[in-house]
Amino acid sequence: KIAIMKKFIVLVLALSVSLGAIAQMGKVTSAMSFMDQGLLDKAKEALDQAFLHEKSKDNPKTFFAKGRLGQEVFRSENPKFRELYKNPLEEAYAAYEKALQLDPKGAIKKQMSLNSTYLSLGNDFITQGVQKYDAKDYEGALASFENNIKIANSEIYVGVVDSGIYYNAGLAAFNGKMYEKAIPHFQKCTELKYGGTMTYFIIYQSYLALKDMENAEATLKKAFELYPQDKDVIVELVNYYINNDKLDEAFRYLSMAKEKNPNDYTLYWAEGVIYMRQEKYDDAIRVLTQSVELKGD
């Protein structure tokens, strides 16, 4: 009888522990249900309770639910719900990553792959990035676009990395005068052949802002190597050499430009400026006269 009683007590204890765990995970189930109903404040309350209990606080499903709630909070138009998390998408991303970390069997990973969870989160970060960019919060926009890039490189991301996001990230950094952060993103664009000559011009301007004249010049020369027929690239090179008193180089590229664009008055004007700097006024008058003949106003 004593042996039977001991077994019974052990069984009761095991059942109690099991039921306790189920009860606490019920908070997570309730949170998901509240989200389906749009009751995000109640979902947050249920999850907060789940995170306090030993049986549910380290369960990957709890963190997965928090990730979903972060996305729902970001998308909500209700000001009360928007206050539930200060940075809802960052909270969501961190929660999803924690869920994957706590899920050695891969059930959450499979669920997130099937539901395209990271594609959805990545799109939310793009939306947030655009909102912050429009509000001139360039640092916030950069962080959002960079989070999208990180997510898109995840093995559970369903889709391909959008080349334009690197450009958006670079543009946010450039406009925020974070030139050292802008350059790598635009260099990635050049690798992906995205943005054409404009990408090189912005890298060039970034190096100028950093007073890195060697890389500024190298960037323009690379652009000329790739786009030898582009007049704007040649003109930018000419301007660079004029501004840095490398007049022989300026003449060399001007000559190339005039061969490609013999009727462009701006090239004759630029040549005239160089001659004036050299105090060769007769030559300056000659080419400036040609400029006026091409465009009389």
C-alpha positions as CSV (number, residue, x, y, z in Angstrom):
1,K,0.0,0.0,0.0
2,I,2.8,2.4,0.9
3,A,4.5,1.7,-2.5
4,I,1.2,2.4,-4.3
5,M,0.7,5.6,-2.4
6,K,4.2,6.8,-3.3
7,K,3.6,6.1,-7.0
8,F,0.3,7.9,-6.7
9,I,1.9,10.9,-5.1
10,V,4.6,11.0,-7.8
11,L,2.0,10.8,-10.5
12,V,0.0,13.6,-8.9
13,L,3.1,15.8,-8.6
14,A,4.0,15.1,-12.3
15,L,0.5,15.8,-13.4
16,S,0.4,19.1,-11.4
17,V,3.7,20.2,-12.9
18,S,2.4,19.3,-16.4
19,L,-0.9,21.1,-15.8
20,G,0.9,24.1,-14.5
21,A,3.0,24.3,-17.6
22,I,0.0,23.9,-19.8
23,A,-1.8,26.6,-17.8
24,Q,1.0,29.1,-18.3
25,M,1.4,28.3,-22.0
26,G,-2.4,28.9,-22.1
27,K,-1.4,32.6,-21.6
28,V,0.5,32.5,-24.9
29,T,-2.5,30.9,-26.6
30,S,-4.7,33.6,-25.2
31,A,-2.3,36.3,-26.4
32,M,-2.4,34.9,-30.0
33,S,-6.2,34.8,-29.8
34,F,-6.4,38.4,-28.5
35,M,-4.2,39.4,-31.5
36,D,-6.6,37.7,-33.9
37,Q,-9.3,39.8,-32.3
38,G,-7.3,43.0,-32.5
39,L,-7.1,43.3,-28.7
40,L,-3.4,44.1,-28.6
41,D,-3.4,45.5,-25.0
42,K,-4.9,42.3,-23.7
43,A,-2.4,40.2,-25.7
44,K,0.4,42.2,-24.1
45,E,-1.0,41.6,-20.7
46,A,-1.2,37.8,-21.3
47,L,2.3,37.7,-22.7
48,D,3.7,39.7,-19.8
49,Q,2.3,37.1,-17.4
50,A,3.7,34.2,-19.6
51,F,7.2,35.8,-19.3
52,L,6.9,35.9,-15.5
53,H,6.3,32.2,-15.1
54,E,9.2,29.7,-15.0
55,K,7.4,27.2,-17.3
56,S,6.7,29.6,-20.1
57,K,9.3,32.4,-19.9
58,D,11.9,30.5,-22.0
59,N,9.5,28.7,-24.3
60,P,10.2,29.6,-28.0
61,K,6.4,29.9,-28.6
62,T,6.3,32.7,-26.1
63,F,9.0,34.6,-27.9
64,F,7.3,33.9,-31.3
65,A,4.1,35.4,-29.9
66,K,6.0,38.5,-28.8
67,G,7.5,38.8,-32.3
68,R,4.0,38.7,-33.9
69,L,2.7,41.2,-31.3
70,G,5.6,43.6,-32.1
71,Q,4.6,43.6,-35.8
72,E,0.9,44.0,-34.9
73,V,1.7,47.0,-32.7
74,F,3.7,48.6,-35.5
75,R,0.9,48.2,-38.0
76,S,-1.8,49.4,-35.6
77,E,-3.4,52.8,-36.1
78,N,-4.6,52.9,-32.5
79,P,-2.4,55.4,-30.6
80,K,-3.0,53.4,-27.4
81,F,-1.6,50.2,-29.0
82,R,1.3,52.1,-30.6
83,E,2.5,52.8,-27.0
84,L,2.8,49.2,-26.0
85,Y,6.4,49.0,-27.4
86,K,8.7,52.0,-28.0
87,N,10.4,50.2,-30.9
88,P,8.0,47.4,-31.9
89,L,9.8,46.1,-34.9
90,E,13.1,45.9,-33.1
91,E,11.3,44.1,-30.3
92,A,9.8,41.7,-32.8
93,Y,13.1,41.0,-34.5
94,A,14.8,40.3,-31.2
95,A,12.0,38.1,-30.1
96,Y,11.9,36.0,-33.3
97,E,15.7,35.5,-33.1
98,K,15.4,34.4,-29.5
99,A,12.6,32.0,-30.5
100,L,14.8,30.4,-33.1
101,Q,17.7,30.2,-30.6
102,L,15.4,28.4,-28.0
103,D,14.1,25.9,-30.6
104,P,16.6,23.1,-31.2
105,K,14.1,20.9,-32.8
106,G,13.3,23.5,-35.5
107,A,9.5,23.6,-35.1
108,I,9.4,27.4,-34.9
109,K,11.9,27.7,-37.7
110,K,9.7,25.6,-39.9
111,Q,6.6,27.6,-39.0
112,M,8.4,30.9,-39.7
113,S,9.6,29.6,-43.1
114,L,6.1,28.4,-44.0
115,N,4.5,31.7,-42.9
116,S,7.1,33.8,-44.6
117,T,7.5,35.6,-41.2
118,Y,10.8,37.2,-42.1
119,L,9.6,38.4,-45.5
120,S,6.7,40.1,-43.7
121,L,9.0,41.6,-41.0
122,G,11.4,42.8,-43.6
123,N,8.6,44.6,-45.5
124,D,7.6,46.2,-42.2
125,F,11.2,47.5,-41.7
126,I,11.1,49.0,-45.3
127,T,7.8,50.7,-44.5
128,Q,9.3,52.1,-41.2
129,G,12.5,53.1,-43.0
130,V,10.5,55.1,-45.6
131,Q,8.5,56.8,-42.8
132,K,11.6,57.8,-40.9
133,Y,13.3,59.0,-44.1
134,D,10.3,61.2,-45.0
135,A,10.4,62.6,-41.4
136,K,14.2,63.3,-41.9
137,D,15.1,60.8,-39.2
138,Y,18.0,59.6,-41.3
139,E,19.6,57.6,-38.5
140,G,16.4,55.8,-37.8
141,A,15.8,55.2,-41.5
142,L,19.3,53.8,-41.9
143,A,18.8,51.4,-39.0
144,S,15.5,50.2,-40.5
145,F,16.9,49.5,-43.9
146,E,19.9,47.8,-42.4
147,N,17.6,45.5,-40.4
148,N,15.8,44.6,-43.6
149,I,19.2,43.7,-45.1
150,K,20.1,41.5,-42.1
151,I,16.7,39.8,-42.2
152,A,16.9,39.2,-46.0
153,N,20.2,37.4,-45.5
154,S,18.7,35.0,-43.0
155,E,18.4,31.4,-44.1
156,I,14.6,31.4,-43.4
157,Y,14.0,34.5,-45.5
158,V,11.6,33.6,-48.3
159,G,12.7,35.8,-51.3
160,V,15.7,37.7,-52.5
161,V,17.5,40.7,-51.3
162,D,16.2,43.9,-52.9
163,S,19.2,45.8,-54.4
164,G,17.3,49.0,-53.9
165,I,17.4,48.6,-50.1
166,Y,21.2,49.0,-50.2
167,Y,20.7,52.2,-52.2
168,N,18.0,53.4,-49.7
169,A,20.3,52.6,-46.7
170,G,23.2,54.5,-48.4
171,L,20.9,57.5,-49.2
172,A,19.7,57.7,-45.6
173,A,23.3,57.6,-44.3
174,F,24.4,60.2,-46.9
175,N,21.6,62.6,-46.1
176,G,22.3,62.2,-42.4
177,K,26.0,63.0,-43.2
178,M,27.1,59.5,-42.0
179,Y,29.4,59.2,-45.0
180,E,31.5,56.4,-43.6
181,K,28.3,54.3,-43.3
182,A,27.0,55.4,-46.7
183,I,30.0,54.3,-48.8
184,P,29.8,50.5,-48.1
185,H,26.1,50.4,-49.0
186,F,26.7,52.3,-52.3
187,Q,29.7,50.1,-53.0
188,K,27.4,47.1,-52.6
189,C,25.1,48.8,-55.2
190,T,28.0,49.0,-57.6
191,E,28.7,45.2,-57.1
192,L,25.0,44.6,-57.9
193,K,25.2,47.0,-60.9
194,Y,22.4,49.1,-59.3
195,G,22.0,52.8,-59.7
196,G,24.3,53.4,-62.6
197,T,26.5,56.5,-62.6
198,M,24.5,58.1,-59.8
199,T,25.9,55.5,-57.3
200,Y,29.4,56.5,-58.2
201,F,28.7,60.2,-57.9
202,I,27.3,59.8,-54.4
203,I,30.3,57.7,-53.4
204,Y,32.5,60.4,-54.8
205,Q,30.7,63.1,-52.9
206,S,31.0,61.0,-49.7
207,Y,34.8,60.8,-50.1
208,L,35.0,64.5,-50.8
209,A,33.0,65.1,-47.5
210,L,35.5,62.9,-45.7
211,K,38.4,64.8,-47.4
212,D,39.6,61.5,-48.9
213,M,40.8,62.9,-52.2
214,E,42.6,59.8,-53.3
215,N,39.5,57.6,-53.1
216,A,37.3,60.4,-54.5
217,E,39.5,60.6,-57.7
218,A,39.7,56.8,-57.9
219,T,35.9,56.6,-57.8
220,L,35.4,59.0,-60.7
221,K,38.0,57.2,-62.7
222,K,36.3,53.9,-62.1
223,A,33.0,55.5,-63.2
224,F,34.7,56.7,-66.4
225,E,36.2,53.2,-67.0
226,L,32.7,51.7,-66.8
227,Y,30.8,54.5,-68.5
228,P,33.2,56.1,-71.0
229,Q,30.4,57.6,-73.1
230,D,28.7,59.4,-70.2
231,K,29.2,63.1,-70.5
232,D,28.4,63.8,-66.8
233,V,31.2,61.5,-65.6
234,I,33.7,63.3,-67.8
235,V,32.5,66.7,-66.8
236,E,32.7,65.7,-63.1
237,L,36.3,64.5,-63.7
238,V,37.2,67.7,-65.4
239,N,35.7,69.8,-62.5
240,Y,37.6,67.6,-60.0
241,Y,40.9,68.2,-61.8
242,I,40.3,72.0,-62.2
243,N,39.4,72.4,-58.5
244,N,42.5,70.5,-57.5
245,D,44.8,72.4,-59.9
246,K,45.6,69.3,-62.0
247,L,45.1,71.1,-65.2
248,D,46.9,68.7,-67.5
249,E,44.5,65.9,-66.4
250,A,41.6,68.3,-66.9
251,F,42.6,69.1,-70.5
252,R,43.0,65.4,-71.2
253,Y,39.4,64.5,-70.1
254,L,38.0,67.7,-71.7
255,S,39.5,66.6,-75.0
256,M,37.8,63.2,-74.7
257,A,34.5,64.9,-73.8
258,K,34.7,67.3,-76.8
259,E,35.2,64.3,-79.1
260,K,32.1,62.7,-77.8
261,N,30.0,65.9,-77.5
262,P,31.5,68.5,-80.0
263,N,28.5,70.8,-79.7
264,D,28.3,71.0,-75.9
265,Y,29.0,74.6,-75.0
266,T,29.7,73.8,-71.3
267,L,32.9,71.9,-72.3
268,Y,34.3,75.0,-74.2
269,W,33.4,77.1,-71.2
270,A,35.3,74.8,-68.9
271,E,38.3,74.9,-71.2
272,G,38.1,78.6,-71.1
273,V,38.2,78.6,-67.3
274,I,41.4,76.5,-67.3
275,Y,43.1,78.8,-69.8
276,M,42.1,81.8,-67.5
277,R,43.7,80.1,-64.5
278,Q,46.9,79.7,-66.6
279,E,46.6,83.3,-67.7
280,K,46.4,82.2,-71.3
281,Y,43.8,84.8,-72.1
282,D,44.0,84.7,-75.9
283,D,43.2,80.9,-75.8
284,A,40.5,81.6,-73.2
285,I,38.8,84.2,-75.5
286,R,39.0,81.7,-78.4
287,V,37.2,78.8,-76.7
288,L,34.8,81.0,-74.7
289,T,33.8,82.6,-78.0
290,Q,33.1,79.1,-79.4
291,S,30.9,78.5,-76.3
292,V,28.9,81.6,-77.0
293,E,28.5,80.6,-80.6
294,L,27.0,77.3,-79.6
295,K,24.7,78.9,-77.0
296,G,24.2,82.6,-77.5
297,D,22.3,83.3,-74.2
